[in-house]
């Protein structure tokens, strides 16, 4: 009965929304140089994509909800110029971690990259996605407000974007 209604995941979502910003050890198992690094709050952040989500459960804002089992899943395959983007409420110079795939390691992004921008018009490549882990982690080389994920893998390979976490310096 609980599995059918996913009651445990609903409660996790409710409690996650009421907690302070996540610690790195809690946010999707992220590891950074400083284990006490605090993930920046994503309240007021705007997520968008050139490809719509498969359904409401896999919406474009799922990668920033700090939940392990939620993800953005596009309704159609990404092509060359498609992207998923995050506009943060304010500029930052922290570390970023992008995790693709589901919690069970299905649909990982094996070929892609992450770009950052200060103004949303001029973009700079910040990191490539690891083809083994499906993750990209990098210290921001400059102040940024926008982060964009782009896929370069073939259109036959679906992927999900599970988590995007920005850590304070």
Secondary structure as UniProt FT lines:
FT   HELIX           2..5
FT   HELIX           7..18
FT   TURN            24..26
FT   TURN            28..29
FT   TURN            35..36
FT   STRAND          38..39
FT   TURN            43..44
FT   STRAND          46..49
FT   HELIX           56..58
FT   TURN            60..61
FT   HELIX           62..64
FT   TURN            68..69
FT   STRAND          72..74
FT   TURN            80..81
FT   STRAND          84..92
FT   STRAND          95..100
FT   TURN            103..104
FT   STRAND          112..117
FT   STRAND          124..128
FT   TURN            131..133
FT   STRAND          135..139
FT   STRAND          144..151
FT   TURN            155..156
FT   STRAND          160..167
//
